[in-house]
Amino acid sequence: MTADALSDLVLALVCAWIAARCLGGARPRSGIGVAAVLIGLAAVLGVLRFSTWAPVNDAVRGAHQFASLVAAVGGFPLLAFSLHQPDSPLATRLAGAWWLVFVVAGTGVAAVVLGVKVWARVAPLLSCVWIGHAIFFKRAGAHRAKGAAGLACLLAAFAATLLMATPEQQLLGLFTRVQLLHYLMAVALWLLVQPPRSAAVPAAVPAR
């Protein structure tokens, strides 16, 4: 397994954990779960694309590029919406989350196909702005600090893809931009989706 494939595997495992946690339970967070599925699918295809098996590399290249596009223009906006409006039916109900993905991702893919290729980068950055608003205006205490750290990692991940000139360039001789993108996104997603600690339920006062 190559270093790029390993970084995609780490991201895929984090996304699988998030999806399993958010799509089940008494209070499902379907929007976050579906966003994790979309990002995780791109990561799984990335593991195959960056593997050492050449026939698989060629076979999944197109699928990986398309899944990455859908994650960028659909997965991240859905994640941002679900963090900003956690009680919305579009964020809590599975059918609502998939409907929102269909509309938002479909529009984004159409824009890129029609020549507005920059939207694949603009959509995740706008999602970061929306996530930032949710963190700093709707969270408090340790939950806000954890979200801010996640947002910083997400911004750093996107910055790596923009500022590192070539795929072969390494930061401090350790990580390529692909590896930085995957590792930072994995950390960012894990921090961003941590639910707030539930308030303690006061003990019932015995009747006198």
C-alpha positions in Angstrom: 0.0 0.0 0.0 1.3 3.4 -1.0 1.5 6.4 1.4 -1.3 8.1 -0.5 -3.5 5.0 -0.3 -2.9 4.7 3.4 -4.0 8.3 4.0 -7.2 7.6 2.0 -7.8 4.5 4.1 -7.5 6.5 7.3 -10.1 9.0 6.0 -12.4 6.2 4.9 -12.3 4.6 8.3 -13.1 7.9 10.1 -16.0 8.4 7.7 -17.3 4.9 8.3 -17.2 5.5 12.0 -19.1 8.8 11.6 -21.7 7.3 9.3 -22.3 4.4 11.7 -22.7 6.7 14.6 -24.8 9.3 13.0 -27.2 7.1 10.9 -28.3 5.1 13.9 -29.3 5.6 17.5 -32.2 7.3 19.1 -31.3 10.7 17.7 -30.0 10.1 14.2 -28.0 12.9 12.5 -28.7 11.7 9.0 -27.3 14.8 7.2 -23.9 14.3 8.8 -24.0 10.6 8.2 -24.8 10.9 4.5 -22.1 13.5 4.1 -19.7 11.1 5.7 -20.9 8.4 3.3 -20.1 10.6 0.3 -16.7 11.6 1.5 -15.9 8.1 2.6 -16.9 6.6 -0.8 -14.4 9.0 -2.5 -11.8 7.9 0.0 -12.4 4.1 -0.6 -12.1 4.7 -4.3 -8.9 6.7 -3.6 -7.4 3.7 -1.7 -7.9 1.7 -4.9 -6.7 4.4 -7.2 -3.5 5.0 -5.2 -2.8 1.3 -4.7 0.2 -0.5 -6.3 -2.1 -2.5 -8.6 -2.0 -0.8 -12.0 -5.1 -2.3 -13.5 -7.2 -1.2 -10.6 -5.6 2.3 -10.7 -6.8 2.8 -14.3 -10.2 1.2 -13.7 -11.3 3.4 -10.8 -9.6 6.7 -11.8 -12.8 8.2 -13.4 -15.0 6.9 -10.6 -12.7 8.4 -8.0 -12.7 11.8 -9.7 -16.5 11.8 -9.9 -16.9 10.7 -6.3 -14.5 13.4 -5.2 -16.4 16.0 -7.1 -19.7 14.9 -5.5 -18.1 15.0 -2.1 -16.9 18.5 -2.8 -20.0 20.0 -4.2 -22.6 17.9 -2.3 -21.0 16.3 0.8 -19.4 19.4 2.3 -22.5 21.7 1.8 -24.6 19.0 3.4 -22.2 18.7 6.3 -22.2 22.5 6.8 -26.0 22.6 6.6 -26.4 19.8 9.1 -24.0 21.4 11.6 -25.7 24.8 11.2 -29.3 23.5 11.3 -29.0 20.3 13.3 -32.8 20.1 14.1 -33.9 20.6 10.5 -35.8 17.6 8.9 -33.2 17.8 6.1 -30.5 17.2 8.7 -32.3 14.6 10.8 -34.2 12.5 8.4 -32.5 10.2 5.9 -34.8 10.9 3.1 -34.4 14.7 3.6 -30.6 14.4 3.6 -30.5 12.4 0.4 -33.0 14.9 -1.2 -30.8 17.8 -0.3 -27.7 16.0 -1.7 -29.5 15.3 -4.9 -30.4 18.9 -5.4 -27.1 20.5 -4.2 -24.7 17.9 -5.6 -26.7 17.7 -8.9 -26.5 21.5 -9.3 -22.8 21.5 -8.4 -21.9 18.7 -10.8 -23.9 20.4 -13.6 -22.0 23.7 -13.0 -18.6 21.9 -13.3 -19.7 20.0 -16.4 -20.9 23.3 -18.0 -17.5 24.8 -17.4 -17.7 26.4 -14.0 -14.9 24.2 -12.7 -14.0 26.6 -9.9 -17.2 25.6 -8.1 -15.5 22.4 -7.0 -13.2 24.5 -4.9 -15.6 27.3 -4.0 -18.3 25.0 -2.6 -16.1 23.5 0.1 -14.7 26.9 1.1 -18.2 28.4 1.4 -19.1 25.4 3.5 -16.2 26.2 5.8 -17.7 29.7 6.3 -21.1 28.2 7.1 -19.5 25.8 9.5 -17.6 28.6 11.1 -20.8 30.5 11.7 -22.3 27.4 13.4 -19.3 27.0 15.6 -18.8 30.5 16.8 -22.5 31.5 17.1 -24.2 28.3 18.1 -21.7 26.5 20.3 -20.1 27.3 23.6 -17.3 26.1 25.8 -15.4 23.0 25.0 -17.7 22.1 22.2 -16.9 25.4 20.5 -13.1 24.9 21.0 -13.3 21.4 19.5 -15.3 22.7 16.5 -12.8 25.5 16.0 -9.9 23.1 16.0 -11.8 20.9 13.4 -12.5 23.9 11.2 -8.8 25.0 11.4 -7.8 21.5 10.2 -10.4 21.6 7.4 -9.1 25.0 6.2 -5.5 23.7 6.4 -6.5 20.7 4.3 -7.9 22.9 1.6 -5.0 25.3 1.8 -2.6 22.4 1.2 -4.3 21.6 -2.1 -4.1 25.3 -3.2 -0.6 26.2 -2.0 1.5 23.1 -2.7 2.4 23.4 -6.4 2.7 19.8 -7.4 1.4 16.4 -6.2 5.0 15.3 -5.6 5.9 18.3 -3.3 6.3 17.4 0.3 5.8 19.5 3.4 8.9 19.2 5.6 9.8 16.1 3.6 7.0 14.1 5.2 3.6 14.5 3.5 2.4 15.3 0.0 -0.6 17.5 -0.6 -2.8 14.4 -1.1 -1.7 12.9 2.2 -2.1 16.3 4.0 -5.6 16.7 2.6 -6.7 13.2 3.7 -5.1 13.2 7.2 -6.3 16.8 8.0 -9.8 16.1 6.7 -10.0 12.9 8.9 -9.0 14.9 12.0 -11.3 17.8 11.0 -14.4 15.5 10.5 -13.8 13.7 13.8 -13.6 17.0 15.7 -16.5 18.7 13.9 -19.1 15.9 14.4 -18.5 15.3 18.1 -21.9 15.9 19.7 -22.2 18.3 22.6 -22.2 16.8 26.0 -25.8 16.3 27.1 -26.8 18.3 30.1 -27.1 16.3 33.3 -30.7 15.5 34.2 -31.5 16.8 37.7 -32.5 14.2 40.1 -36.2 14.1 41.0 -37.1 15.7 44.2 -39.0 13.2 46.4 -42.5 14.2 47.3 -43.1 15.1 50.9 
